[in-house]
Each structure stands twice: as C-alpha cells, then as structure tokens.
C-alpha cells in the first residue's frame, strides 16, 4: 500500500513536467487494468445458522473502453475476470468471477496532466463457486447484480497514453450453493481492490 501511494505522489509531481503541453482532448479511450484483491471475501451462511467468512488475496485483469462526455464526466464499460480460493475450518471456498460493469466518473483535470476522479459502477457478474471439504460438497453457477465505488488518479504520460491508479470496492453478488447434508449455503462475494492500468486515447470528437 505504501509503495502505491509513493508512486502516486511521484507521478503527481513529475508527470505535469512531461505532459503539460499535451492536448487532453482525446475523448475516447481503450485500456487494461490489473487488479490486486485485498482480502476478497466469501461470507457464507448455512441453513443451520452457522456463518463464516473466508478471505483471499489474489489478482484479476480487466479491459475498459470509455468516453469523456464533458469536461467533468466520463462513462466507461469494463469487463474483468477475478476470483479467489481459500480454506477455512477444513472447507475450501473457490470462486471465479466475470464482471461486466457500466462505470460513471466525475473528474477534474489539473495542469493538463493530473486527473483525480471518483466513480460508481453497476452491472452483472457471472459467479462460479464451490465449497468442498469437512463433509461439504456444494456448488453454484449464477449471474447477479454487481455494484462498485472507485477513487483514483489518471496521469497523462503524453497526448495518447494515460496511466491509471485507483482503489475500488466491489460487491459481486451472491451464490446460493446447495449441499445434500447442509442444505443451502448462501455466500456473498465482495472485495476491496487496488488497480493499475493504462489507456490509449483516440482523437474522436476533437
């Protein structure tokens, strides 16, 4: 975490020196992001009222395409894969996630190169989950409503390339895994994630 904030501070100081003269009017972009899940959580409640939460640190990757609608609002489609695998009380929880999100951001440009932002996202996540071991053999495949909240900073490296660093909370939805012995195992999946990415800006709308 300290390294991430150190990089953000360094970029905030140095990027304007390189990118001040570049035109920030490129309003359509395509890019990728690498996500670092900080304790993705599988909060499970069984039919016998036993509940537990397993956590895992993992990585994910995503692709984005977006457009700057105004000088302070942009909209983006993001598709990403992530997941986690963790054992607790002898039971292994394994979840794979494919999320498809529509994100809306409010942003402010400073010096033509530094752009802090905050955003909200809503979409659909496909979840493949299982809980096995300790007498449990349960699984589920479903699609559920997903939502997210993000804060971060874009840095314009030049007129075409942006570097993006941010922090996101995402609720991916719920699994309803079934087991012959324990009945239903309801599992909510959410994560707090750090991400870093890059985007290529097109000249549409200049």
C-alpha positions as CSV (number, residue, x, y, z in Angstrom):
1,X,0.0,0.0,0.0
2,X,2.8,2.5,0.9
3,X,4.5,1.8,-2.4
4,X,1.3,2.5,-4.3
5,X,0.9,5.9,-2.6
6,X,4.6,6.7,-3.1
7,X,4.1,6.1,-6.9
8,X,1.0,8.3,-6.9
9,X,2.9,11.1,-5.2
10,X,5.9,10.8,-7.5
11,X,3.7,10.8,-10.6
12,X,1.7,13.8,-9.3
13,X,4.9,15.8,-9.0
14,X,6.7,14.7,-12.2
15,X,4.0,14.0,-14.8
16,X,2.9,17.6,-15.3
17,X,6.5,18.5,-16.3
18,X,6.3,16.0,-19.1
19,X,2.7,16.3,-20.2
20,X,1.7,19.9,-19.6
21,X,1.9,20.8,-23.3
22,X,-0.1,17.8,-24.5
23,X,-3.8,18.2,-25.6
24,X,-6.1,16.4,-23.1
25,X,-9.0,16.5,-25.6
26,X,-8.8,12.8,-26.7
27,X,-12.2,11.8,-25.5
28,X,-12.5,8.1,-26.4
29,X,-10.1,5.5,-24.9
30,X,-9.4,1.8,-24.6
31,X,-7.2,0.2,-22.0
32,X,-6.5,-2.6,-19.5
33,X,-6.2,-2.8,-15.7
34,X,-4.5,-5.3,-13.3
35,X,-6.4,-5.7,-10.0
36,X,-4.9,-6.7,-6.7
37,X,-7.6,-8.1,-4.4
38,X,-7.0,-7.1,-0.8
39,X,-8.8,-9.9,1.0
40,X,-11.6,-10.8,-1.4
41,X,-14.3,-12.1,1.0
42,X,-16.7,-15.1,0.8
43,X,-19.2,-14.5,3.6
44,X,-21.2,-17.8,3.9
45,X,-24.3,-18.6,6.0
46,X,-25.5,-22.2,6.1
47,X,-29.1,-23.5,6.7
48,X,-28.2,-24.4,10.3
49,X,-27.3,-20.7,11.1
50,X,-23.6,-21.4,11.1
51,X,-21.8,-18.5,9.4
52,X,-18.2,-17.8,8.4
53,X,-16.1,-15.6,6.1
54,X,-13.1,-16.8,4.2
55,X,-10.7,-14.3,2.7
56,X,-8.1,-14.5,-0.1
57,X,-5.5,-12.1,-1.7
58,X,-5.5,-12.6,-5.4
59,X,-5.2,-10.8,-8.8
60,X,-7.5,-10.0,-11.6
61,X,-7.4,-8.4,-15.1
62,X,-9.8,-6.3,-17.0
63,X,-10.4,-4.3,-20.2
64,X,-12.1,-0.9,-20.5
65,X,-13.5,1.3,-23.2
66,X,-14.8,4.7,-22.4
67,X,-15.7,8.3,-23.5
68,X,-15.4,11.7,-21.9
69,X,-18.9,13.1,-22.2
70,X,-18.0,16.5,-20.8
71,X,-15.0,18.2,-19.1
72,X,-16.0,16.6,-15.8
73,X,-18.0,13.4,-16.6
74,X,-16.9,10.2,-18.4
75,X,-18.6,6.9,-18.9
76,X,-16.9,3.5,-19.3
77,X,-17.6,-0.2,-19.9
78,X,-15.4,-2.6,-18.0
79,X,-15.2,-6.3,-18.4
80,X,-12.9,-8.2,-15.9
81,X,-12.0,-11.6,-14.5
82,X,-11.0,-12.2,-10.9
83,X,-11.5,-14.8,-8.2
84,X,-10.3,-16.4,-5.1
85,X,-9.5,-19.8,-3.4
86,X,-9.3,-20.1,0.4
87,X,-9.7,-22.8,3.0
88,X,-11.3,-22.2,6.4
89,X,-12.4,-24.8,9.0
90,X,-11.4,-27.6,6.6
91,X,-13.7,-26.3,3.9
92,X,-12.2,-24.9,0.6
93,X,-14.1,-21.9,-0.9
94,X,-13.4,-21.4,-4.6
95,X,-15.0,-18.6,-6.7
96,X,-14.4,-17.4,-10.2
97,X,-15.9,-14.1,-11.3
98,X,-16.5,-12.5,-14.7
99,X,-17.9,-9.0,-14.2
100,X,-19.3,-6.6,-16.8
101,X,-19.8,-3.1,-15.4
102,X,-21.0,0.3,-16.6
103,X,-19.0,2.9,-14.7
104,X,-19.7,6.7,-14.5
105,X,-16.9,9.0,-13.2
106,X,-16.7,12.6,-12.0
107,X,-13.2,14.0,-12.6
108,X,-11.2,17.2,-12.5
109,X,-8.1,18.0,-14.6
110,X,-5.1,19.9,-13.1
111,X,-2.2,21.2,-15.2
112,X,-3.5,19.3,-18.3
113,X,-1.9,16.1,-16.9
114,X,-3.2,15.1,-13.5
115,X,-6.9,13.9,-13.2
116,X,-8.3,12.8,-9.8
117,X,-11.7,11.1,-10.0
118,X,-14.5,9.3,-8.2
119,X,-16.9,6.9,-9.7
120,X,-19.8,4.4,-9.3
121,X,-20.5,1.3,-11.3
122,X,-23.3,-1.1,-11.8
123,X,-23.5,-4.3,-13.9
124,X,-23.8,-8.1,-14.0
125,X,-21.3,-10.6,-12.6
126,X,-21.1,-14.2,-13.5
127,X,-20.1,-16.3,-10.5
128,X,-18.8,-19.9,-10.4
129,X,-18.5,-21.0,-6.8
130,X,-17.9,-24.2,-4.7
131,X,-17.4,-25.2,-1.1
132,X,-15.8,-28.6,-0.6
133,X,-14.4,-30.5,2.4
134,X,-15.3,-31.1,6.0
135,X,-18.4,-33.1,4.9
136,X,-19.5,-30.3,2.5
137,X,-19.8,-30.6,-1.3
138,X,-21.7,-27.6,-2.6
139,X,-21.6,-25.5,-5.8
140,X,-23.5,-22.9,-7.8
141,X,-23.3,-21.0,-11.1
142,X,-25.2,-17.8,-11.3
143,X,-25.4,-14.2,-12.6
144,X,-26.1,-11.5,-10.2
145,X,-26.3,-7.7,-9.9
146,X,-22.9,-6.2,-9.1
147,X,-22.0,-2.6,-7.9
148,X,-18.8,-0.8,-7.2
149,X,-17.4,2.5,-6.0
150,X,-14.0,3.8,-7.1
151,X,-11.5,6.7,-6.4
152,X,-8.2,7.2,-8.2
153,X,-6.0,9.4,-10.4
154,X,-5.2,9.4,-14.1
155,X,-1.8,10.7,-15.2
156,X,-1.3,11.8,-18.8
157,X,2.1,10.4,-19.9
158,X,1.6,12.0,-23.4
159,X,-1.2,13.0,-25.7
160,X,-2.3,9.4,-26.2
161,X,-1.3,7.3,-23.2
162,X,-2.8,7.6,-19.6
163,X,-1.6,5.8,-16.5
164,X,-4.4,5.0,-14.1
165,X,-4.1,4.1,-10.4
166,X,-7.1,3.6,-8.1
167,X,-8.9,1.9,-5.2
168,X,-12.2,0.1,-5.7
169,X,-14.8,-1.6,-3.5
170,X,-17.0,-4.1,-5.5
171,X,-19.9,-6.3,-4.4
172,X,-20.0,-9.1,-6.9
173,X,-23.3,-10.6,-5.8
174,X,-24.5,-13.8,-4.0
175,X,-24.1,-17.5,-4.6
176,X,-26.7,-20.0,-3.4
177,X,-24.7,-23.2,-3.2
178,X,-26.6,-26.4,-2.4
179,X,-25.4,-29.4,-0.4
180,X,-27.4,-32.6,0.4
181,X,-26.3,-32.5,4.0
182,X,-26.2,-28.8,4.9
183,X,-28.9,-27.6,2.6
184,X,-28.3,-24.1,1.2
185,X,-25.1,-22.2,1.7
186,X,-25.7,-18.5,0.9
187,X,-22.4,-16.7,0.1
188,X,-21.9,-13.0,-0.6
189,X,-18.8,-12.2,-2.5
190,X,-17.1,-8.8,-2.3
191,X,-13.6,-7.3,-2.5
192,X,-11.5,-4.2,-1.9
193,X,-9.1,-3.9,-4.8
194,X,-6.1,-1.8,-5.8
195,X,-5.6,-1.5,-9.5
196,X,-3.2,0.0,-12.0
197,X,-3.7,0.3,-15.7
198,X,-3.0,2.1,-19.0
199,X,-5.3,3.6,-21.6
200,X,-4.9,4.7,-25.2
201,X,-6.8,7.8,-26.2
202,X,-8.3,8.3,-29.6
203,X,-8.9,11.7,-31.3
204,X,-12.7,11.3,-31.8
205,X,-14.6,14.4,-31.1
206,X,-11.7,16.9,-31.2
